[in-house]
């Protein structure tokens, strides 16, 4: 879709390094990765830890 729109460069908001690699593999240059910053709380702490530990997401 990005190629059809003529998009060649993007600033990508993601914590997922695989997403950056996938977009670049399709010929779109990621000029900046903007990280999501969300504080942990009792409701999302385990979820965020799983994303970090199992999926390799770049979380602080």
C-alpha positions in Angstrom: 0.0 0.0 0.0 2.8 2.4 0.9 4.5 1.8 -2.5 1.2 2.4 -4.3 0.9 5.7 -2.6 4.5 6.6 -3.5 5.7 6.6 0.1 9.5 6.0 0.3 10.4 7.1 3.8 8.5 6.8 7.0 8.7 7.6 10.7 7.4 4.4 12.3 5.8 4.4 15.7 6.5 0.9 17.0 8.4 -1.1 19.6 8.6 -4.1 17.3 12.0 -4.4 15.6 10.5 -7.1 13.2 8.0 -4.6 11.9 10.9 -2.2 11.0 12.7 -5.0 9.2 9.6 -6.1 7.3 8.8 -2.6 6.1 12.4 -2.0 5.0 12.4 -5.4 3.3 9.5 -4.1 1.1 11.6 -1.1 0.0 10.3 1.6 2.4 13.1 3.4 4.3 12.4 3.8 8.1 14.1 7.1 8.8 13.1 7.0 12.5 11.5 4.5 14.9 9.4 6.3 17.5 8.8 4.2 20.5 5.6 3.8 22.3 6.0 4.8 26.0 3.4 3.5 28.3 3.8 3.1 32.0 3.2 -0.3 33.6 0.4 -0.9 36.0 -1.1 -4.0 37.6 -3.3 -4.6 34.6 -0.6 -4.5 31.8 2.6 -5.4 33.6 2.6 -9.1 32.6 1.4 -8.3 29.1 4.2 -5.8 28.5 6.8 -8.2 30.0 5.6 -10.9 27.6 5.9 -8.7 24.6 9.4 -7.7 25.7 10.6 -11.2 26.6 8.9 -13.4 24.0 8.4 -11.1 21.0 11.6 -9.0 21.4 9.8 -5.7 21.6 12.0 -2.8 22.6 10.5 -1.7 25.9 12.1 0.1 28.8 
